[in-house]
Amino acid sequence: MLKSLNLQDLKSKLYLAIDNRVRIITAGLNIRELRNVLRGDPPEEKPNPRYKVHTTSFLFHIRPRYYEKASTIFTHTFRLGFFSTFFFVVEAITGIILMIYYSPIPSEAYQSILNLESNVPFGKLIRDMHRLGAEAMVIFVFLHMMRTFLTGSYKKERSFTWFTGVLLLGVTLFLSFFGYLLPWDQLAYWAVTIGTGMAEAAPLFGREVNLLLRGGPDIGANGLLRAYLLHVVLLPAVAVLLISIHYYKVSREHGISLPAKYEEGDISAEEKKNAKQRIDFIPDLLTHEVFLTSFGIFALVVSILFFGYSAPLENIANPQVTPLDTKAPWYFWWLQGLLKLGDKTLMGVILPTVIVGLLIAIPYIDRNPYRSLYKRPLAVGIGILSILVLVVLSYMGTPLYGIETPAATRIVQDLAPEEGVGPLRKIPFDQLQPGTYEVTGTVPRDLCPNLDFGCPALTSVFAEYSRRIMRAINDTSLPKIERLPNGQAFLIIEDWQTDLRKVTFRILWDDPDTQQRKTFEKHIFLHRLRGEE
């Protein structure tokens, strides 16, 4: 009997010790309460121990104890703010891993990326996640701002929160921009060269800013190191500061805005009361955020493994050769489009600065007290018009607009770009059958009748080549630079070495001005194992 009592007493003491340890680890929740949280049951203790977590926990102290029910409606926020923060955390974690293997020296940077992708377990996956996460963060921060604007959630006490959001959008863009240079490949090098060159157009101190960013007249070791430090130290520190302020304002001061219909709509008192009903962060919203985190990671991995997303890596940077179709990162195409409209100082510096100033001033310019879309037709109209202008300017910023390229160069560049893959390089090696294929008015159905399964990929590329050539020959409505009078074109495939084939595009035409015969040739060497290194 005594032994039984001692054993029971020992069990009670052990349970109490474990229970106390669990309470310490969970910042206030004992074993039973932790089980209730996982089950979604209401708390058993009073006062509510789940609120204590927000007071004592380092991770949860910046989160509010509860949200108003209507503010958690998915179609009101689409969780855009959460995903903006989620992708920043993804960038921080994957970036720290990448820092271990990356060397910010021009002679080693490119090789370190190749080593990361080829020799580091899951190295390419981590890099792909980092690049995709960066682009997703830009998209979600922008969409989050658009949602805030369209719902009028920047008014009154939320004006400073809007200001921090504008700054965060800018920091996000520059984080991605300076990370763009780090692989030290051709497109990144020249895009950043053009981007930093715009700083030189700034009035008064443009030359100094340009030298400060580049570390010299041209981008070299100093420029790469500065881009690296900006990308991994200064800008992330600023981002953490702004996110902290932004989160604190939302979590501790004014909360997430309710849908406008619950604040301004003609609804019953019961509906308003229900909209303002409290929903505790633990467990309801915490479990929801765990699900969103899992979904976000799943979406990243699926996009990479099953939808083929791959962080681009072109040829190593060569300051002596400017590749065709050099362009800024896609989120700066609108700025490149502005540059095509006029003076670099006006369009590239002054106007963007004015646009940023207007974004910051929106809460003070918009004096309409209402938040509903239907009661703010002017603001909503301007917002939609701004998005359309942004889309048009982004299109104008691509090489497709406003850049005149000779027809032969343009056709071959589209099929076999200097940087990137392109249709030609996607052709399986075995379908690159040696021979001379001449462009005529009729495109053969199969260029390789001697193969059991033909060569559909080669035939498809040759058909597109033929279509573009014939249009340039026959369509007299095209601008002179896009025409090929009396043109002839060939696609020549040769065995060059073992497992290596040489593909030659050869185009001949009469110059419209001099009537002299001109020839354009481009040679591409394709190895059987290309893309498998």
FENTAMO-V474529 format. One record per backbone hydrogen bond with DSSP energy under -0.5 kcal/mol. NH is the residue of the N-H (numbers start at 1). CO is the residue of the C=O. E is the energy in kcal/mol with one decimal. If there is no record, write none. Layout:
# FENTAMO-V474529
nh: <NH | NH>
co: <CO | CO>
e: <E | E>
This chain:
# FENTAMO-V474529
nh: <5 | 6 | 7 | 8 | 9 | 10 | 11 | 12 | 13 | 14 | 15 | 16 | 17 | 18 | 19 | 20 | 21 | 22 | 23 | 24 | 25 | 26 | 27 | 28 | 30 | 34 | 35 | 36 | 37 | 38 | 39 | 40 | 41 | 51 | 52 | 53 | 54 | 54 | 55 | 55 | 56 | 57 | 61 | 63 | 67 | 69 | 70 | 71 | 72 | 72 | 73 | 76 | 77 | 78 | 80 | 83 | 84 | 85 | 86 | 87 | 88 | 89 | 90 | 91 | 92 | 93 | 94 | 95 | 96 | 97 | 98 | 99 | 100 | 100 | 101 | 101 | 102 | 105 | 108 | 109 | 110 | 112 | 113 | 114 | 115 | 116 | 117 | 118 | 119 | 120 | 120 | 121 | 123 | 126 | 127 | 128 | 129 | 130 | 131 | 132 | 133 | 134 | 135 | 136 | 137 | 138 | 139 | 140 | 141 | 142 | 143 | 144 | 145 | 146 | 147 | 148 | 149 | 150 | 151 | 152 | 153 | 155 | 158 | 159 | 162 | 163 | 164 | 165 | 166 | 167 | 168 | 169 | 170 | 171 | 172 | 173 | 174 | 175 | 176 | 177 | 178 | 179 | 180 | 181 | 181 | 182 | 184 | 186 | 189 | 190 | 191 | 192 | 193 | 194 | 195 | 196 | 197 | 198 | 198 | 199 | 199 | 200 | 200 | 201 | 202 | 205 | 206 | 209 | 210 | 211 | 212 | 213 | 214 | 215 | 220 | 224 | 225 | 226 | 227 | 228 | 229 | 230 | 231 | 232 | 233 | 234 | 235 | 237 | 238 | 239 | 240 | 241 | 242 | 243 | 244 | 245 | 246 | 247 | 248 | 249 | 250 | 251 | 252 | 253 | 253 | 254 | 255 | 255 | 262 | 263 | 263 | 264 | 265 | 265 | 267 | 272 | 273 | 274 | 275 | 276 | 277 | 279 | 280 | 281 | 283 | 285 | 286 | 287 | 288 | 289 | 290 | 291 | 292 | 293 | 294 | 295 | 296 | 297 | 298 | 299 | 300 | 301 | 302 | 303 | 304 | 305 | 306 | 307 | 309 | 317 | 321 | 323 | 326 | 332 | 333 | 336 | 337 | 338 | 339 | 340 | 340 | 341 | 342 | 347 | 348 | 349 | 350 | 351 | 353 | 354 | 355 | 356 | 357 | 358 | 359 | 360 | 361 | 362 | 362 | 364 | 365 | 366 | 367 | 375 | 376 | 380 | 381 | 382 | 383 | 384 | 385 | 386 | 387 | 388 | 389 | 390 | 391 | 392 | 393 | 394 | 395 | 396 | 397 | 398 | 401 | 404 | 405 | 407 | 410 | 411 | 412 | 413 | 414 | 415 | 416 | 423 | 424 | 425 | 426 | 426 | 427 | 431 | 432 | 433 | 435 | 437 | 437 | 438 | 439 | 444 | 451 | 454 | 459 | 460 | 461 | 462 | 463 | 464 | 465 | 466 | 467 | 468 | 469 | 470 | 471 | 472 | 473 | 474 | 475 | 476 | 478 | 482 | 483 | 484 | 487 | 488 | 490 | 491 | 492 | 493 | 493 | 494 | 496 | 496 | 497 | 500 | 501 | 502 | 503 | 503 | 504 | 505 | 506 | 506 | 507 | 508 | 509 | 510 | 511 | 511 | 515 | 518 | 520 | 522 | 524 | 526 | 526 | 528 | 530 | 532>
co: <1 | 2 | 3 | 4 | 5 | 6 | 7 | 8 | 9 | 10 | 11 | 12 | 13 | 14 | 15 | 16 | 17 | 18 | 19 | 20 | 21 | 22 | 24 | 23 | 28 | 30 | 31 | 32 | 33 | 34 | 35 | 36 | 36 | 48 | 48 | 49 | 50 | 51 | 51 | 52 | 52 | 53 | 57 | 60 | 279 | 277 | 275 | 68 | 68 | 69 | 70 | 73 | 73 | 74 | 77 | 79 | 80 | 81 | 82 | 83 | 84 | 85 | 86 | 87 | 88 | 89 | 90 | 91 | 92 | 93 | 94 | 95 | 96 | 97 | 97 | 98 | 98 | 103 | 105 | 105 | 106 | 108 | 109 | 110 | 111 | 112 | 113 | 114 | 115 | 115 | 116 | 119 | 120 | 122 | 123 | 124 | 125 | 126 | 127 | 128 | 129 | 130 | 131 | 132 | 133 | 134 | 135 | 136 | 137 | 138 | 139 | 140 | 141 | 142 | 143 | 144 | 145 | 146 | 147 | 149 | 148 | 152 | 155 | 156 | 158 | 159 | 160 | 161 | 162 | 163 | 164 | 165 | 166 | 167 | 168 | 169 | 170 | 171 | 172 | 173 | 174 | 175 | 176 | 177 | 178 | 178 | 181 | 315 | 185 | 186 | 187 | 188 | 189 | 190 | 191 | 192 | 193 | 194 | 195 | 195 | 196 | 196 | 197 | 198 | 199 | 203 | 202 | 205 | 206 | 207 | 208 | 209 | 210 | 211 | 214 | 220 | 221 | 222 | 223 | 224 | 225 | 226 | 227 | 228 | 229 | 229 | 230 | 233 | 234 | 235 | 236 | 237 | 238 | 239 | 240 | 241 | 242 | 243 | 244 | 245 | 246 | 247 | 248 | 248 | 249 | 249 | 249 | 250 | 259 | 259 | 260 | 260 | 260 | 261 | 265 | 268 | 269 | 270 | 271 | 272 | 274 | 67 | 278 | 65 | 281 | 280 | 281 | 283 | 284 | 285 | 286 | 287 | 288 | 289 | 290 | 291 | 292 | 293 | 294 | 295 | 296 | 297 | 298 | 299 | 300 | 301 | 302 | 302 | 303 | 184 | 318 | 321 | 323 | 329 | 330 | 332 | 333 | 334 | 335 | 336 | 337 | 338 | 339 | 343 | 344 | 345 | 345 | 346 | 349 | 350 | 351 | 352 | 353 | 354 | 355 | 356 | 357 | 358 | 359 | 361 | 361 | 362 | 365 | 372 | 373 | 376 | 377 | 378 | 379 | 380 | 381 | 382 | 383 | 384 | 385 | 386 | 387 | 388 | 389 | 390 | 391 | 392 | 393 | 395 | 398 | 402 | 403 | 481 | 406 | 407 | 408 | 409 | 410 | 411 | 412 | 414 | 415 | 421 | 422 | 423 | 424 | 428 | 429 | 431 | 493 | 435 | 491 | 436 | 489 | 442 | 448 | 451 | 455 | 456 | 457 | 458 | 459 | 460 | 461 | 462 | 463 | 464 | 465 | 466 | 467 | 468 | 469 | 470 | 471 | 474 | 475 | 479 | 480 | 472 | 484 | 508 | 506 | 437 | 504 | 435 | 491 | 502 | 494 | 500 | 500 | 497 | 526 | 494 | 501 | 524 | 492 | 522 | 490 | 504 | 520 | 488 | 518 | 485 | 509 | 516 | 511 | 509 | 507 | 505 | 503 | 501 | 524 | 499 | 527 | 529>
e: <-2.1 | -2.5 | -2.5 | -2.5 | -2.7 | -2.3 | -2.4 | -2.2 | -2.4 | -2.5 | -2.8 | -2.6 | -2.4 | -2.6 | -3.0 | -2.4 | -2.1 | -2.8 | -2.2 | -2.0 | -2.6 | -2.8 | -1.0 | -2.9 | -0.5 | -2.7 | -2.2 | -2.2 | -2.2 | -2.2 | -1.9 | -1.3 | -2.5 | -1.2 | -0.7 | -0.9 | -0.7 | -0.5 | -0.6 | -0.8 | -2.4 | -2.5 | -1.2 | -1.4 | -2.3 | -2.6 | -2.7 | -1.2 | -0.5 | -1.6 | -1.1 | -1.6 | -1.2 | -3.4 | -2.0 | -2.3 | -1.9 | -1.9 | -2.8 | -2.5 | -1.3 | -2.2 | -2.3 | -2.4 | -2.2 | -2.6 | -2.7 | -2.3 | -1.9 | -1.6 | -2.4 | -2.2 | -0.8 | -0.8 | -0.6 | -1.0 | -1.3 | -2.0 | -2.2 | -3.1 | -0.5 | -2.4 | -1.5 | -2.0 | -2.7 | -2.2 | -2.4 | -1.9 | -3.0 | -0.9 | -0.8 | -0.5 | -2.7 | -2.3 | -2.3 | -2.7 | -2.6 | -2.2 | -2.5 | -2.9 | -2.6 | -1.9 | -1.9 | -2.6 | -2.4 | -1.8 | -2.0 | -2.9 | -2.6 | -2.0 | -2.7 | -2.5 | -2.0 | -2.3 | -2.7 | -2.2 | -2.4 | -2.9 | -2.0 | -1.3 | -2.2 | -1.1 | -2.0 | -1.8 | -2.0 | -1.8 | -2.2 | -1.8 | -2.2 | -2.1 | -2.2 | -2.1 | -2.0 | -2.6 | -2.6 | -2.2 | -2.2 | -2.5 | -2.0 | -2.2 | -2.5 | -1.5 | -1.1 | -0.5 | -0.7 | -0.6 | -2.2 | -2.6 | -2.7 | -2.5 | -2.2 | -2.4 | -2.0 | -2.2 | -2.3 | -3.0 | -1.6 | -1.2 | -0.5 | -0.6 | -0.7 | -0.6 | -0.9 | -1.6 | -1.6 | -2.6 | -1.3 | -2.1 | -2.5 | -2.3 | -2.3 | -2.4 | -2.5 | -2.5 | -0.7 | -2.6 | -2.3 | -2.3 | -2.4 | -2.3 | -2.5 | -2.5 | -2.2 | -2.3 | -2.1 | -1.5 | -2.0 | -2.0 | -2.3 | -2.7 | -2.7 | -2.1 | -2.7 | -3.0 | -2.3 | -2.3 | -3.0 | -3.1 | -2.5 | -2.6 | -1.9 | -3.3 | -3.0 | -0.7 | -1.1 | -2.2 | -0.6 | -1.1 | -1.7 | -0.8 | -0.7 | -3.4 | -0.7 | -0.9 | -1.6 | -2.0 | -2.5 | -2.4 | -2.2 | -1.6 | -1.1 | -2.7 | -0.5 | -2.8 | -0.6 | -1.1 | -2.6 | -2.7 | -1.5 | -2.3 | -2.1 | -2.0 | -2.3 | -2.5 | -2.2 | -2.7 | -2.7 | -2.3 | -2.4 | -2.7 | -2.1 | -2.4 | -2.7 | -2.3 | -1.6 | -3.1 | -2.5 | -1.5 | -2.4 | -2.6 | -1.7 | -0.7 | -0.8 | -2.9 | -1.3 | -1.9 | -2.6 | -1.8 | -1.8 | -0.9 | -0.5 | -1.8 | -0.8 | -3.0 | -1.9 | -1.2 | -2.7 | -2.9 | -1.8 | -2.2 | -2.4 | -2.3 | -2.2 | -2.4 | -2.2 | -2.3 | -1.8 | -0.7 | -0.9 | -1.3 | -2.2 | -2.8 | -1.1 | -0.9 | -1.1 | -2.5 | -2.4 | -2.5 | -2.3 | -2.6 | -2.6 | -2.4 | -1.8 | -2.1 | -2.6 | -2.4 | -2.3 | -2.5 | -3.0 | -2.2 | -2.1 | -2.3 | -1.4 | -1.5 | -1.7 | -0.5 | -0.6 | -1.9 | -2.8 | -2.6 | -2.1 | -2.4 | -2.1 | -1.4 | -3.1 | -0.5 | -2.4 | -0.7 | -0.7 | -0.8 | -1.7 | -1.4 | -1.6 | -2.1 | -2.2 | -0.6 | -2.9 | -0.6 | -2.7 | -0.6 | -1.6 | -0.7 | -2.6 | -2.4 | -2.0 | -2.7 | -2.4 | -2.0 | -2.4 | -2.8 | -2.5 | -2.4 | -2.3 | -2.9 | -1.9 | -2.0 | -1.7 | -2.6 | -2.5 | -1.2 | -1.1 | -1.5 | -1.5 | -2.6 | -1.4 | -2.6 | -2.7 | -2.6 | -2.6 | -2.8 | -0.5 | -2.5 | -0.6 | -2.4 | -1.8 | -2.1 | -2.5 | -2.5 | -0.5 | -3.4 | -3.0 | -2.5 | -2.2 | -0.6 | -2.6 | -2.9 | -1.8 | -2.5 | -0.5 | -3.0 | -2.5 | -3.3 | -2.8 | -1.8 | -2.8 | -2.9 | -0.5 | -2.2 | -1.5 | -2.1>
